[in-house]
Amino acid sequence: MPEELERKLKKEAKKKFGSTTSERARKYIYGTLRKTGWVPSHQKKNRDITAGEKRGKTKKSPAGRSGTRRGGGKRR
Protein backbone atom coordinates (compact mmCIF):
# COMPACT_ATOMS: atom_id res chain seq x y z
CA MET A 1 0.00 0.00 0.00
CA PRO A 2 1.14 3.51 -0.53
CA GLU A 3 2.02 4.15 3.11
CA GLU A 4 1.83 7.94 2.99
CA LEU A 5 -1.63 7.95 1.43
CA GLU A 6 -2.81 5.28 3.85
CA ARG A 7 -1.65 7.36 6.83
CA LYS A 8 -3.57 10.38 5.50
CA LEU A 9 -6.69 8.29 4.98
CA LYS A 10 -6.45 6.84 8.48
CA LYS A 11 -6.19 10.33 9.91
CA GLU A 12 -9.25 11.36 7.91
CA ALA A 13 -11.15 8.22 8.97
CA LYS A 14 -10.33 8.94 12.62
CA LYS A 15 -12.01 12.35 12.23
CA LYS A 16 -15.02 11.05 10.30
CA PHE A 17 -15.72 7.76 12.10
CA GLY A 18 -13.99 8.14 15.47
CA SER A 19 -11.81 5.09 14.86
CA THR A 20 -9.62 3.57 12.16
CA THR A 21 -10.61 0.00 13.01
CA SER A 22 -14.38 0.25 12.66
CA GLU A 23 -15.89 -1.53 9.68
CA ARG A 24 -16.94 1.71 8.02
CA ALA A 25 -13.51 3.29 8.48
CA ARG A 26 -11.75 0.23 7.04
CA LYS A 27 -14.10 0.24 4.04
CA TYR A 28 -13.48 3.96 3.55
CA ILE A 29 -9.70 3.49 3.57
CA TYR A 30 -9.73 0.41 1.32
CA GLY A 31 -12.24 1.87 -1.14
CA THR A 32 -10.38 5.15 -1.48
CA LEU A 33 -7.11 3.33 -2.10
CA ARG A 34 -8.78 1.22 -4.80
CA LYS A 35 -10.20 4.36 -6.45
CA THR A 36 -6.66 5.74 -6.75
CA GLY A 37 -5.57 2.63 -8.65
CA TRP A 38 -3.94 0.66 -5.82
CA VAL A 39 -4.20 -3.13 -6.17
CA PRO A 40 -3.65 -5.58 -3.28
CA SER A 41 -0.53 -7.73 -3.73
CA HIS A 42 -2.53 -10.96 -3.81
CA GLN A 43 -4.42 -9.68 -6.88
CA LYS A 44 -1.44 -8.25 -8.77
CA LYS A 45 -0.14 -11.58 -10.06
CA ASN A 46 -3.48 -12.50 -11.69
CA ARG A 47 -4.22 -9.06 -13.07
CA ASP A 48 -5.08 -8.97 -16.81
CA ILE A 49 -6.49 -5.43 -16.88
CA THR A 50 -4.34 -2.70 -18.36
CA ALA A 51 -4.11 0.63 -16.59
CA GLY A 52 -6.51 2.33 -19.02
CA GLU A 53 -9.36 -0.18 -18.71
CA LYS A 54 -12.08 0.10 -16.13
CA ARG A 55 -12.82 -2.62 -13.63
CA GLY A 56 -15.96 -4.70 -13.99
CA LYS A 57 -15.99 -5.05 -17.75
CA THR A 58 -15.80 -8.61 -18.98
CA LYS A 59 -15.55 -10.13 -22.40
CA LYS A 60 -18.79 -11.47 -23.82
CA SER A 61 -19.11 -14.85 -25.42
CA PRO A 62 -19.47 -14.85 -29.23
CA ALA A 63 -23.23 -15.28 -29.02
CA GLY A 64 -23.50 -12.49 -26.44
CA ARG A 65 -24.70 -14.86 -23.73
CA SER A 66 -22.88 -17.18 -21.42
CA GLY A 67 -25.47 -19.91 -21.89
CA THR A 68 -26.43 -20.10 -18.23
CA ARG A 69 -29.63 -18.80 -16.73
CA ARG A 70 -29.10 -16.70 -13.65
CA GLY A 71 -32.38 -16.04 -11.92
CA GLY A 72 -35.18 -13.86 -13.18
CA GLY A 73 -37.38 -14.60 -16.14
CA LYS A 74 -39.72 -17.53 -16.72
CA ARG A 75 -38.45 -21.03 -17.12
CA ARG A 76 -40.04 -23.09 -19.82
Secondary structure, DSSP 4 states (H G I P E B T S, - for coil): --HHHHHHHHHHHHHHHS-SSSHHHHHHHHHHHHHTT---HHHHTT----TTSPTT--PPPTTSS-S---SSS---
